[in-house]
Amino acid sequence: RNPAPETKAAVRILTTLALLLLALPARADDIVKLDGSQISGVRVEAETYEKVTYKKAGLPGTQEISTADVRDIKYGRTSSAYREALRELEQGNARAAIELYIAAAEDAGSAEHLRATARVKAAELMLNQGYLADAIVQFDALLEEHPKTRHLGRALMGKGRAMLRSGDAAGAVATFESLKAQAANLGERWELEA
């Protein structure tokens, strides 16, 4: 039996819609370099303290950039908790943003580099808000869960600052020395800051 003309039309419409949805580009990531220029429309595959690996549409395989040359990454594909944290932060709700970033950091369904970024954002917000002990806990969690994170410099610097502000000068000095020891991997900027 031949399907009715209405059925054929419905199938054509559904097929066309499905093809259009498949053709839509996924939300892309943008890598912001130290000089302010961007590598736009990429998909970050992995991040370490040495390099960021990404795919760019139209290019075969993956590309790499040294982490020392990266200022920031604007992620296009994040968890709902991560996106909500950004909204709360824009509205000045730091405490709510912290809780949402922690939830995003613990979301097993997210890529490792997104979990690491959420953890460092929570820790830095805690440091800025004066929750020093909590900030140290979050920096330590980041260093334990993601030891090769591109945020290694930020984590060690933040932890050292939190320790210094909480009165632990010896712990702060040891943390800054650890950061200086990593400078060969992280770039001269971190050695100078430490």
MARBA-3410 file (N, C-alpha, C, O; in Angstrom, 1 decimal):
194
0.8,-1.2,0.0,0.0,0.0,0.0,0.9,1.2,0.0,1.9,1.3,0.6 ~ 0.4,2.2,-0.7,1.1,3.5,-0.7,0.5,4.4,0.4,-0.7,4.4,0.7 ~ 1.4,5.1,1.1,1.0,6.0,2.2,0.2,7.1,1.6,0.3,7.5,0.4 ~ -0.7,7.7,2.4,-1.6,8.8,2.0,-0.7,10.0,1.7,0.4,10.1,2.3 ~ -1.1,10.9,0.8,-0.3,12.1,0.5,0.0,12.9,1.8,1.1,13.5,1.9
-0.9,13.0,2.8,-0.7,13.7,4.0,0.5,13.1,4.8,1.3,13.8,5.4 ~ 0.6,11.8,4.8,1.6,11.1,5.5,3.0,11.4,4.9,4.0,11.6,5.5 ~ 3.0,11.3,3.5,4.3,11.6,2.8,4.7,13.0,3.1,5.9,13.3,3.3 ~ 3.8,14.0,3.1,4.1,15.4,3.4,4.7,15.5,4.8,5.6,16.2,5.1 ~ 4.0,14.8,5.8,4.5,14.9,7.2,5.9,14.3,7.3,6.7,14.9,8.1
6.1,13.2,6.7,7.4,12.6,6.7,8.5,13.5,6.1,9.6,13.7,6.7 ~ 8.2,14.2,5.0,9.1,15.1,4.4,9.4,16.3,5.3,10.6,16.7,5.5 ~ 8.4,16.8,6.0,8.6,17.9,6.9,9.4,17.5,8.1,10.4,18.2,8.5 ~ 9.2,16.3,8.7,9.9,15.9,9.8,11.4,15.6,9.4,12.3,15.9,10.2 ~ 11.6,15.0,8.2,12.9,14.8,7.8,13.7,16.1,7.6,14.9,16.2,8.0
13.1,17.0,7.0,13.7,18.3,6.8,14.1,19.0,8.1,15.2,19.5,8.2 ~ 13.1,18.9,9.1,13.4,19.5,10.4,14.6,18.8,11.1,15.5,19.5,11.7 ~ 14.6,17.5,11.0,15.7,16.7,11.6,17.1,17.1,10.9,18.1,17.3,11.6 ~ 17.1,17.2,9.6,18.3,17.6,8.9,18.8,19.0,9.3,19.9,19.3,9.5 ~ 17.8,19.9,9.5,18.1,21.3,9.9,18.7,21.3,11.3,19.7,22.0,11.5
18.1,20.5,12.2,18.7,20.5,13.6,20.1,19.9,13.6,20.9,20.3,14.3 ~ 20.3,18.9,12.8,21.6,18.3,12.7,22.7,19.2,12.1,23.8,19.2,12.4 ~ 22.2,20.1,11.2,23.1,21.1,10.6,23.4,22.3,11.5,24.4,23.0,11.2 ~ 22.6,22.5,12.5,22.9,23.6,13.4,24.3,23.4,14.1,24.5,22.3,14.6 ~ 25.1,24.4,14.1,26.4,24.2,14.8,26.2,24.1,16.3,25.3,24.8,16.9
27.0,23.2,17.0,26.9,23.2,18.4,27.5,24.4,19.0,28.3,25.1,18.3 ~ 27.1,24.8,20.2,27.7,26.0,20.8,29.2,25.8,20.9,29.7,24.8,21.4 ~ 29.9,26.8,20.4,31.3,26.7,20.3,32.0,27.4,21.4,31.4,28.2,22.1 ~ 33.3,27.0,21.6,34.1,27.6,22.7,35.0,28.7,22.0,35.3,28.6,20.8 ~ 35.4,29.7,22.7,36.3,30.7,22.2,37.5,30.8,23.2,37.4,30.9,24.4
38.7,30.6,22.6,39.9,30.7,23.4,40.5,32.2,23.3,40.7,32.6,22.2 ~ 40.6,32.8,24.4,41.1,34.2,24.4,42.6,34.1,24.7,43.0,33.6,25.8 ~ 43.4,34.6,23.8,44.9,34.6,24.0,45.4,35.8,24.8,44.6,36.7,25.1 ~ 46.6,35.7,25.3,47.1,36.7,26.2,47.1,38.1,25.5,47.0,39.1,26.2 ~ 47.3,38.1,24.2,47.3,39.4,23.5,45.9,40.0,23.2,45.8,41.0,22.6
44.9,39.2,23.7,43.5,39.7,23.5,42.8,39.1,22.3,41.6,39.2,22.2 ~ 43.6,38.6,21.3,43.0,38.0,20.2,42.3,36.7,20.6,42.5,36.1,21.6 ~ 41.4,36.2,19.7,40.6,35.0,20.0,40.8,33.9,18.9,40.9,34.2,17.7 ~ 40.7,32.7,19.4,40.5,31.6,18.4,39.1,31.2,18.7,38.7,30.5,19.6 ~ 38.2,31.6,17.7,36.8,31.4,17.9,36.2,30.2,17.2,36.8,29.7,16.3
35.1,29.8,17.7,34.3,28.7,17.0,35.0,27.3,17.1,35.0,26.6,16.2 ~ 35.6,27.0,18.3,36.3,25.8,18.5,35.6,24.9,19.5,34.7,25.3,20.1 ~ 36.0,23.7,19.6,35.5,22.8,20.6,36.7,22.3,21.4,37.6,21.6,20.9 ~ 36.8,22.8,22.7,37.9,22.4,23.5,37.8,20.9,23.9,36.7,20.5,24.4 ~ 38.8,20.2,23.6,38.8,18.7,23.9,39.4,18.4,25.2,38.9,17.5,25.9
40.5,19.1,25.5,41.2,18.8,26.8,42.1,20.0,27.2,42.5,20.8,26.3 ~ 42.4,20.1,28.5,43.2,21.1,29.0,44.2,20.6,30.0,43.8,19.7,30.9 ~ 45.4,21.0,30.0,46.4,20.7,31.0,47.2,21.9,31.3,47.0,22.9,30.6 ~ 48.1,21.9,32.3,48.9,23.0,32.6,49.9,23.3,31.5,50.5,24.4,31.4 ~ 50.0,22.4,30.5,50.9,22.6,29.4,50.3,23.1,28.1,50.8,24.0,27.4
49.1,22.5,27.8,48.4,22.9,26.6,46.9,22.7,26.6,46.4,22.0,27.5 ~ 46.3,23.4,25.7,44.8,23.3,25.5,44.7,22.7,24.1,45.2,23.2,23.1 ~ 44.0,21.6,24.0,43.8,20.9,22.7,42.3,21.1,22.3,41.4,21.0,23.1 ~ 42.2,21.5,21.0,40.9,21.9,20.5,40.7,21.4,19.1,41.7,21.2,18.4 ~ 39.4,21.3,18.7,39.1,21.0,17.3,38.5,22.3,16.7,37.7,22.9,17.3
38.8,22.6,15.4,38.2,23.7,14.7,37.6,23.1,13.5,38.1,22.3,12.7 ~ 36.3,23.5,13.2,35.6,23.1,12.1,36.4,23.3,10.8,36.9,24.4,10.6 ~ 36.4,22.4,9.9,37.1,22.5,8.7,38.5,22.1,8.7,39.1,22.0,7.6 ~ 39.1,21.9,9.9,40.5,21.5,9.9,40.6,20.0,10.4,39.8,19.6,11.3 ~ 41.5,19.3,9.8,41.6,17.9,10.2,42.2,17.8,11.6,43.1,18.6,11.9
41.9,16.8,12.3,42.5,16.5,13.6,42.3,17.6,14.6,41.4,18.4,14.5 ~ 43.2,17.6,15.6,43.1,18.6,16.7,44.3,19.6,16.6,45.3,19.3,16.0 ~ 44.1,20.7,17.2,45.1,21.8,17.2,45.5,22.0,18.7,44.8,21.5,19.6 ~ 46.6,22.6,19.0,47.0,22.9,20.3,47.5,24.3,20.5,48.0,24.9,19.5 ~ 47.4,24.8,21.7,48.0,26.1,22.1,48.6,25.9,23.5,48.0,25.3,24.3
49.7,26.5,23.7,50.3,26.5,25.0,49.4,27.2,26.0,48.9,28.3,25.7 ~ 49.2,26.6,27.2,48.4,27.1,28.2,49.0,28.5,28.6,48.2,29.4,29.0 ~ 50.3,28.7,28.6,50.9,29.9,29.0,50.4,31.1,28.1,50.5,32.2,28.4 ~ 49.9,30.8,26.9,49.5,31.8,25.9,48.0,32.0,26.0,47.4,32.8,25.2 ~ 47.3,31.4,26.9,45.8,31.5,27.1,45.5,32.3,28.3,45.9,32.1,29.4
44.7,33.4,28.0,44.2,34.2,29.1,42.9,33.7,29.7,42.7,33.6,30.9 ~ 42.0,33.2,28.8,40.7,32.7,29.3,40.1,31.8,28.2,40.5,31.9,27.0 ~ 39.1,31.1,28.6,38.3,30.3,27.6,36.8,30.6,27.9,36.4,30.4,29.0 ~ 36.1,31.0,26.9,34.7,31.2,27.0,34.0,29.9,26.5,34.0,29.6,25.3 ~ 33.4,29.2,27.4,32.8,27.9,27.0,31.4,28.0,26.5,30.6,28.8,27.0
31.1,27.3,25.4,29.8,27.4,24.8,28.9,26.3,25.3,27.7,26.4,25.4 ~ 29.5,25.2,25.8,28.8,24.0,26.2,29.1,23.8,27.7,30.1,23.2,28.0 ~ 28.2,24.2,28.6,28.4,24.1,30.0,27.1,23.5,30.6,26.0,23.4,30.0 ~ 27.2,23.0,31.9,26.1,22.5,32.6,25.1,23.6,33.0,25.5,24.8,32.9 ~ 23.9,23.2,33.3,22.9,24.2,33.7,23.4,24.9,35.0,23.1,26.1,35.2
24.0,24.2,35.9,24.5,24.8,37.1,25.6,25.8,36.8,25.6,26.9,37.5 ~ 26.5,25.6,35.9,27.5,26.5,35.5,26.9,27.8,34.9,27.3,28.9,35.3 ~ 25.9,27.6,34.0,25.3,28.8,33.4,24.5,29.6,34.4,24.5,30.8,34.4 ~ 23.8,28.9,35.4,23.1,29.6,36.4,24.0,30.3,37.3,23.7,31.4,37.8 ~ 25.2,29.8,37.6,26.2,30.5,38.4,26.6,31.8,37.8,26.8,32.8,38.4
26.8,31.8,36.5,27.1,33.0,35.7,26.0,34.1,35.9,26.3,35.2,36.1 ~ 24.8,33.6,35.8,23.7,34.5,35.9,23.6,35.1,37.3,23.4,36.3,37.5 ~ 23.8,34.3,38.3,23.8,34.7,39.7,24.9,35.7,40.0,24.7,36.7,40.7 ~ 26.0,35.5,39.4,27.2,36.4,39.6,26.9,37.7,38.9,27.2,38.8,39.5 ~ 26.3,37.7,37.7,25.9,39.0,37.1,25.0,39.8,37.9,25.0,41.0,37.8
24.1,39.1,38.7,23.1,39.8,39.6,23.7,40.1,40.9,23.0,40.7,41.8 ~ 25.0,39.8,41.1,25.6,40.2,42.4,25.4,39.2,43.5,25.7,39.5,44.7 ~ 24.9,38.0,43.2,24.7,37.0,44.2,25.8,36.0,44.3,25.8,34.9,43.8 ~ 26.9,36.5,45.0,28.1,35.7,45.0,27.9,34.3,45.7,28.4,33.3,45.2 ~ 27.2,34.3,46.8,27.1,33.1,47.6,26.3,32.0,46.8,26.7,30.9,46.8
25.2,32.5,46.1,24.5,31.5,45.2,25.4,31.0,44.1,25.3,29.9,43.7 ~ 26.2,31.9,43.5,27.1,31.5,42.4,28.1,30.5,42.9,28.4,29.5,42.2 ~ 28.6,30.7,44.1,29.6,29.8,44.7,29.0,28.4,44.8,29.6,27.4,44.3 ~ 27.8,28.3,45.3,27.1,27.0,45.5,26.9,26.3,44.1,27.0,25.1,44.0 ~ 26.5,27.1,43.1,26.2,26.6,41.8,27.5,26.1,41.1,27.5,25.1,40.4
28.6,26.9,41.3,29.9,26.5,40.8,30.4,25.2,41.4,30.9,24.3,40.7 ~ 30.1,25.0,42.7,30.5,23.8,43.3,29.7,22.6,42.8,30.2,21.5,42.5 ~ 28.4,22.8,42.6,27.6,21.8,42.0,28.1,21.5,40.6,28.1,20.3,40.2 ~ 28.5,22.5,39.8,29.0,22.2,38.4,30.3,21.4,38.5,30.6,20.6,37.7 ~ 31.1,21.7,39.5,32.4,21.1,39.7,32.3,19.6,40.1,33.1,18.8,39.8
31.1,19.3,40.6,30.9,17.9,41.1,30.0,17.1,40.1,29.5,16.0,40.4 ~ 29.6,17.7,38.9,28.8,17.1,37.9,29.6,16.1,37.1,30.4,16.5,36.2 ~ 29.4,14.9,37.4,30.2,13.8,36.7,29.9,13.8,35.2,30.7,13.2,34.4 ~ 28.8,14.4,34.8,28.5,14.4,33.3,29.2,15.4,32.5,29.1,15.4,31.3 ~ 29.9,16.3,33.2,30.6,17.4,32.5,32.0,17.0,32.2,32.6,16.1,32.9
32.6,17.6,31.2,34.0,17.3,30.9,34.9,17.8,32.0,34.6,18.7,32.8 ~ 36.1,17.1,32.1,37.0,17.4,33.3,37.4,18.9,33.3,37.4,19.5,34.4 ~ 37.7,19.4,32.1,38.2,20.8,32.1,37.1,21.8,32.6,37.4,22.8,33.1 ~ 35.8,21.5,32.3,34.7,22.3,32.8,34.5,22.2,34.3,34.2,23.2,35.0 ~ 34.7,21.0,34.8,34.6,20.8,36.3,35.7,21.5,37.0,35.5,22.1,38.0
36.9,21.5,36.4,38.1,22.2,37.0,37.9,23.7,37.0,38.2,24.4,38.0 ~ 37.3,24.2,35.9,37.1,25.6,35.8,36.0,26.0,36.8,36.2,27.1,37.4 ~ 35.0,25.3,37.0,33.9,25.6,38.0,34.5,25.6,39.4,34.2,26.5,40.2 ~ 35.4,24.6,39.7,36.0,24.5,41.0,36.9,25.8,41.3,36.8,26.3,42.4 ~ 37.7,26.2,40.3,38.6,27.3,40.6,37.7,28.6,40.7,38.1,29.5,41.4
36.7,28.7,39.9,35.8,29.9,40.0,35.2,30.0,41.4,35.1,31.1,42.0 ~ 34.7,28.8,41.9,34.1,28.8,43.3,35.2,29.2,44.3,34.9,30.0,45.2 ~ 36.4,28.7,44.2,37.4,29.0,45.2,37.8,30.4,45.1,38.0,31.0,46.2 ~ 37.9,31.0,43.9,38.3,32.4,43.8,37.2,33.3,44.4,37.5,34.4,45.0 ~ 36.0,33.0,44.1,34.9,33.8,44.7,34.9,33.7,46.2,34.7,34.7,46.9
35.2,32.5,46.8,35.3,32.4,48.2,36.4,33.3,48.8,36.2,33.9,49.8 ~ 37.5,33.2,48.1,38.7,34.1,48.5,38.3,35.5,48.5,38.5,36.3,49.5 ~ 37.7,36.0,47.4,37.3,37.4,47.3,36.2,37.8,48.3,36.1,39.0,48.7 ~ 35.4,36.9,48.7,34.3,37.2,49.7,34.8,37.0,51.1,34.0,37.3,52.1 ~ 36.0,36.5,51.3,36.6,36.4,52.7,36.3,35.1,53.3,36.5,34.9,54.5
35.8,34.1,52.6,35.6,32.7,53.1,36.9,32.0,52.9,37.0,31.1,52.1 ~ 37.9,32.3,53.7,39.3,31.9,53.5,39.5,30.3,53.7,40.1,29.7,52.8 ~ 38.9,29.8,54.8,39.1,28.4,55.0,38.4,27.6,53.9,38.9,26.6,53.4 ~ 37.2,28.0,53.5,36.5,27.3,52.5,37.2,27.4,51.1,37.2,26.5,50.4 ~ 37.8,28.6,50.9,38.6,28.8,49.6,39.8,27.8,49.6,40.0,27.2,48.6
40.5,27.6,50.7,41.6,26.7,50.8,41.1,25.3,50.5,41.8,24.5,49.8 ~ 40.0,24.9,51.1,39.4,23.6,50.8,39.2,23.4,49.3,39.4,22.3,48.8 ~ 38.6,24.4,48.7,38.3,24.2,47.3,39.5,24.2,46.4,39.6,23.5,45.4 ~ 40.5,25.0,46.7,41.8,25.0,46.0,42.4,23.6,46.1,42.9,23.1,45.2 ~ 42.4,23.1,47.4,43.0,21.8,47.6,42.2,20.7,46.8,42.8,19.8,46.2
40.9,20.8,46.8,40.1,19.8,46.0,40.4,19.9,44.5,40.5,18.9,43.9 ~ 40.6,21.1,44.0,41.0,21.3,42.6,42.3,20.6,42.3,42.5,19.9,41.4 ~ 43.3,20.9,43.2,44.7,20.3,43.0,44.7,18.8,43.1,45.4,18.1,42.5 ~ 43.8,18.2,44.0,43.7,16.8,44.1,42.9,16.1,43.0,43.4,15.1,42.5 ~ 41.8,16.7,42.6,40.9,16.1,41.6,41.5,16.3,40.2,41.3,15.5,39.3
42.2,17.4,39.9,42.6,17.8,38.6,44.1,18.3,38.7,44.4,19.5,38.4 ~ 45.0,17.4,39.0,46.4,17.8,39.3,47.1,18.4,38.0,48.1,19.2,38.2 ~ 46.6,18.1,36.8,47.3,18.7,35.6,46.4,19.8,35.0,46.6,20.1,33.8 ~ 45.5,20.4,35.8,44.6,21.4,35.3,45.4,22.6,34.7,46.5,22.9,35.2 ~ 44.8,23.3,33.7,45.5,24.5,33.3,45.4,25.6,34.3,46.0,26.6,34.2
44.5,25.4,35.4,44.4,26.3,36.4,45.3,26.1,37.6,45.2,26.7,38.7 ~ 46.4,25.3,37.4,47.3,25.0,38.4,47.9,26.3,39.0,48.0,26.5,40.2 ~ 48.3,27.2,38.2,48.9,28.5,38.7,47.9,29.3,39.5,48.2,29.8,40.6 ~ 46.7,29.4,39.0,45.6,30.1,39.7,45.3,29.4,41.1,45.1,30.1,42.1 ~ 45.3,28.1,41.1,45.0,27.4,42.3,46.1,27.6,43.3,45.8,27.9,44.5
47.3,27.5,43.0,48.4,27.7,43.9,48.5,29.1,44.4,48.7,29.4,45.6 ~ 48.3,30.1,43.5,48.3,31.5,43.9,47.2,31.8,44.8,47.4,32.4,45.8 ~ 46.0,31.3,44.5,44.8,31.6,45.3,45.0,30.9,46.7,44.6,31.6,47.7 ~ 45.4,29.7,46.7,45.6,29.0,48.0,46.6,29.8,48.8,46.4,30.0,50.0 ~ 47.7,30.2,48.2,48.7,31.0,49.0,48.2,32.3,49.5,48.5,32.7,50.7
47.4,33.0,48.7,46.8,34.2,49.2,45.8,34.0,50.3,45.8,34.7,51.3 ~ 45.0,32.9,50.2,44.0,32.6,51.3,44.8,32.3,52.5,44.4,32.7,53.6 ~ 45.8,31.5,52.4,46.6,31.2,53.6,47.3,32.4,54.3,47.3,32.6,55.5 ~ 47.8,33.3,53.4,48.4,34.5,53.9,47.4,35.4,54.6,47.6,35.9,55.7 ~ 46.2,35.5,54.0,45.2,36.4,54.6,44.6,35.8,55.9,44.1,36.5,56.8
44.7,34.4,56.0,44.2,33.8,57.2,45.3,33.7,58.3,45.0,33.1,59.4 ~ 46.4,34.2,58.1,47.5,34.2,59.1,48.5,33.1,59.0,49.4,33.0,59.9 ~ 48.4,32.2,58.0,49.3,31.1,57.9,50.5,31.5,56.9,50.5,31.1,55.8 ~ 51.4,32.3,57.4,52.5,32.8,56.5,53.4,31.7,56.1,53.8,31.7,54.9 ~ 53.7,30.8,57.0,54.6,29.7,56.6,53.9,28.8,55.5,54.6,28.5,54.5
52.7,28.5,55.6,51.9,27.7,54.6,51.9,28.5,53.3,52.0,27.9,52.2 ~ 51.7,29.8,53.4,51.6,30.6,52.2,52.9,30.6,51.4,53.0,30.5,50.2 ~ 54.0,30.8,52.2,55.4,30.8,51.6,55.6,29.5,50.9,56.2,29.4,49.8 ~ 55.3,28.4,51.6,55.5,27.0,51.0,54.7,26.9,49.7,55.2,26.3,48.7 ~ 53.5,27.4,49.7,52.6,27.3,48.5,53.2,28.2,47.3,53.2,27.7,46.2
53.7,29.4,47.7,54.3,30.2,46.6,55.6,29.6,46.1,55.9,29.7,44.9 ~ 56.3,28.9,47.0,57.5,28.2,46.5,57.2,27.1,45.6,57.9,26.9,44.6 ~ 56.1,26.4,45.9,55.6,25.3,45.0,55.2,25.9,43.6,55.5,25.3,42.6 ~ 54.6,27.1,43.6,54.2,27.7,42.4,55.5,28.1,41.6,55.5,27.9,40.4 ~ 56.5,28.7,42.3,57.7,29.0,41.6,58.4,27.8,41.0,59.0,27.9,39.9
58.3,26.7,41.7,58.9,25.5,41.2,58.2,25.0,39.9,58.9,24.3,39.1 ~ 57.0,25.3,39.7,56.2,24.9,38.6,56.3,25.9,37.4,55.8,25.6,36.3 ~ 57.1,27.0,37.6,57.1,28.1,36.6,57.6,27.6,35.2,57.1,28.1,34.2 ~ 58.4,26.6,35.2,58.9,26.1,33.9,57.8,25.6,33.1,57.7,25.7,31.8 ~ 56.8,25.0,33.7,55.6,24.5,33.0,54.5,25.5,32.8,53.8,25.4,31.8
54.4,26.5,33.7,53.3,27.4,33.7,53.6,28.7,33.1,52.6,29.4,32.6 ~ 54.8,29.1,32.9,55.2,30.4,32.3,55.7,31.3,33.4,55.4,31.2,34.6 ~ 56.5,32.3,32.9,57.3,33.2,33.8,56.3,34.1,34.6,56.7,34.4,35.7 ~ 55.2,34.4,34.1,54.2,35.2,34.8,53.9,34.7,36.2,53.9,35.5,37.2 ~ 53.8,33.4,36.3,53.4,32.8,37.7,54.7,32.8,38.6,54.5,33.0,39.8
55.9,32.7,38.0,57.1,32.8,38.9,57.2,34.2,39.4,57.5,34.4,40.6 ~ 56.9,35.2,38.6,57.0,36.6,39.1,56.0,36.9,40.1,56.3,37.5,41.1 ~ 54.7,36.4,39.9,53.7,36.7,40.9,54.0,36.0,42.2,53.8,36.6,43.3 ~ 54.5,34.7,42.1,54.8,34.0,43.4,56.0,34.7,44.1,56.4,34.2,45.2
END
